[in-house]
Amino acid sequence: MRIGIVGAGALGTLFGHRLASDNDVLLLEQRPDVVDAVRRNGLRVDGESRPARATGEPRELFDVQVLFVFVRATDTLRALRPFAAQLSPATAIVSLQNGLGNEEAIKTSLGSTIPLVIGATTESALTVAPGEVQRVGDGTTVLGSAGASPEGCNRVVRLLVDAGFAASAAYDIRPHLWGKLIANAAINPVSALLDRPNGIVLTDEYAGEVARSLAQEAATVANAMRIPLPFSDPWSYVRTIVEQTAELDNSMLFDLRSGARTEVDFINGAVVAAGRRAAVPTPYNETLTALVKARERAVRTSAAR
């Protein structure tokens, strides 16, 4: 199949590498060093290289059969606008992005009737060099329809399974999206603000207490919205994710270090917004959202001097 991947970060590289074993994979990336590296060396995961193509021109992906979206939630609208009215109506769009709001952003860019598949993945990878990552543990991926037919969703699942991923389909994807949201809301801002890998929330009692409170608060919002979470104890679930990714610097930490806008509005901010709709107080998530934004501003101010 002709597969397009928008965003050649850690997960885009990992999924692209696996999919390239039996498919024609083309990555869209705005960083010239990444494009050049993929053109020279292909995609590398754990030292294994597979041929793939890369480009900075969206039009080169207009004829793909499946389009995976791996950009930050903050970049979804910008990245997909060039594809409006350019893709075949049969092209499946697949989002495995962090946070909430990606479905709405994709449909704003491409139309409300597109065959969209959204999902949650616990796959993780550490960037070693442009176009090269190390896989972190063995993750799982759950997909659900946000406009795609059941058959279309199952085709994407089979595509991932054939590429070596542990993937499955869910009738209702919301519990899985909220499960991942709770983990990200608990881990990412605490690790990012402390400038430490994810494991800090297990090795430092104060960091752990904040992370536990964030997770419990987000789970309370989900319960108020009658979303059946895929676990009974949110903190135990978060601990499991941290144990698998203890040495990993998460994306929010990367963004703060680089002075980029973080996804906090789509993670902790999404919990706050949902809490307001459900009349559930969210003081921990409100506070961490504000602190991350303050840190973003401080980094930008320092860089401008």
N, C-alpha and C positions, 0 to 999 in steps of 0.2 A: 504494500500500500504506500501511497504518497502521504507522508505525515509531516505536518508542520509543527514546530515548537516555538512559541513566542516567549523568549526569555531564556538565556543560556547560563543561568546561575547554577547553584549546586544541584537542585532538583531537576531543572531542565536538562542539565548534562547527564545526570544519572538515568532519567527516563529515556532521553535520547539515545544513550549508549545501548541500553537494553533493547529498545525498539529497533535500533539499526541492525540487529542481527538478521532480521528477515524482511526489512522494509527500507524504503528510500526516505531518509530523514533529512529535513532541512530546517535549520535553526535560524530564527530571526533575533539578532542581537545588535544593539547600538554601540557596544564597546569594540573598537577596531582591533584591539589586541586579542580579544576572544575570537572574533571572526577569523583573524589571521592564523591563530593557533589551531582552530578546528580545520581550516583548509589545509594546513600543513600536516597535522598529526592525527586528524580525526578526533573522536571523543575518547577520553581515557578514564577508566574506572578501576581502581585498585591495580594500576599498572597495565591493564589490558586495553589495547587500542582497537577501535572499530571505525571504519570509514563513515563519514557523515559530511553534509554540506552546511555551510553557514553563509549568511548574507546580512547586510544592513538595510536591504530594500524590501519592504512589505510585499510589493507586487509579485515578487518571485514565489510567494506562498499562496497566491490566489487560486491555484489549481489543486491544492492538497485535498485529500479525502477526509482527513481528521486533523483538527487544529487544537493542540494542547496549549493552554495558557498558564505560564509559570511566572509571570511578572509579579512584582509587589502589588497589593491591592490598590495602593496609591497611584499606580501607573496604568491600571486596566483601561480606563477610557482613552488615554493618550495612545496606548499601544494598539488598540483595536480599531480606532477610528478609520485608518486607511483601508480596512477590510470591508467597510460598509458598502453593500450592494455589489461587492466584487466576488464573493464566495458563491459556490453552487448551493442551492437550497438543501441539497442532500449532505453537505459537509457537516460532520459532527463537530461540535465545539465542546471541549473538555476542560473544565476548570478544577484544579486541585490546589487552589490558592488558600492562604491563611485568611481567617476572619470571616465576617459576614458582610454582605453588600456586593459581593462579586457578581452574583446572578443579575442584580439590577444594573450594575455597570456594564456588563456584557450585553444585555438586552438593550440598554440605551444606545450602545455603539452599533449593534448589528441588527436590531429589530426584536420584537417580542415573540415572534413565531419561529425562531431558529431552533434546530434540534440540539438543545443544550444539555450536556451531562455535567453534573457537579458532584464533587466527592471530597472525601477526607482521607488523607494518607499519613501514616506514621513513618514513612520512608524518610531517612535522613542521610545527608552526605556532607562532607567537609571539603571545601575547595582547596586544592593543593596548588594549582596553577591555572591560567586561562584554559578552559576546555578540559580540565582534569580534576577529578574528585576522588575521595575515598569514601566508600559506603560505611555508614555507621549503623551497625546492627541490621536486623531483619524486620522490616515493617510490613504493614498491611494497608490495603487500599479498598475503600468502600465507595461505590458509585450509585447515583440515583438520578432519575430524570427531572429536569427542570424545563422540559419542552421536547425532549427526544422521546421517541416511541420506546416501549419496553424492548422491542427487538434491537433498536439502535443502541440502547444502553447496554444490552447484553453483548452486542458486537464489540463495543469498547472494552468490556470486561474480558472477553476472549482474547482480544488483541494484547492486553496487558498480561494475562495468564500465559499466553504463548511466548511472551517476551521474558518470562521468568518471575513475574511479580505475583504475590499473593493478593488476588483481587476478587471482589464479589459485588453483587448488586443488592440494593436494599429498596424495598417498596417505598419507605419513608426515609429520606436521607437526613432529615432534620436532627434526629438524635445523634447521628455521627458527626454532623457539622458542629453541633453544640458540644459534643465530647471533646473534639479537637480544640474548639474555642476555649473551653474551660482550661485545658492544659496550657494553651498559649497564654491565656490571661494570667495564669498563676506563675508561669516560669519566665516568660520573656521580659516583662518590665523589671522584675526584681534582678534578674541576671544582668540586664542592660544597664540599669542604674548603678549597680555595683561593679560594672566592668569586669565581670567574671563569667566563666562558662556556666552552663546550666546546673552543674553539680553543686553550686553554691547554696541552692535552696535545700540541700540535704546535709551539707557539712556545716552550715552556720545556723544555729537555732533561731536567731532573730529573722534571718532571711526566710527560713522555713515557716515561721509563724505567719509572716506576711503572705507568703505564697499560699499557705493553707487557707487563710481567711479569704483571699481572692478567689480561690477555687470554690469554697463553700458558698460564698456570696453569689457567684455566677450560677452554681447549681440551683440555688434557691430561686433565682430568676427563671431558669429553665423549668423547674417544677411548677412555678406559678403560671407559666405559659402552657402547662400540660404537655411538655415535651418529654417523652420517656427516655431518659439517658441510658446509654449502654453499660452502665456500671451503677453500683449501689453506694459506693463511698468515693466521692470525688478526689479526696486527698490521696487515697491509696492508688487511684488511677494515675494521678499526677506523679506520684513517687515512682511508679513503674516506668512512665515516660522519661523521667529524669535519669533513672538508673541506666536506661538505654542510650542516653545522649549526654551523659555527665561531662564529657570532655568537649562538647560542642559549643561553639559560640553561636547563639541564635541570630536570626536575621535582624531583630531589633537592636541587638548589640552592634552588629556590623553597621547598621544605618547610623547609630549615634556616633560611632567612631569616625565614620566618613562624612558626617555632617549632612546626611540625606534625611528626608522626611521619613519618619517611621510609620508602621502600620497600626499604631496605638489606637487611632480612631476606629479602626475596623476590628479591633480585638477588645481591649478594655472599654473603649468608647462605645462599642456595640453592646456590651453588657450593660453599660449605664443607660443607653437609649432604650433597650428592651426592659430594663428595670423600671424606667419611668412609665412605659406603656402598661406594665403589669402592676404598678403601684408597689414595687419592692425597693426599699432603700439599698443603695450600692455605694456606701462611703469609701470602701477600700478601692474599688475600681475607679471611682471618681478621683480619688487622691493620686493613684498611680498614673492615671491619664494625664493629670495636671503636671505631675513631676516629670514625666517623660517629655511632655511638650516644653516645659521650662528648660530641661536639659538640651533639647533640640535647639532652642533659641540661644542658649549659652554657647553651644558649639559653633553655631553659625556666626554669632557675634565675635567670638574669638578668632575664627578663620578670616573674618573681614578686616581685622586690624592689621 
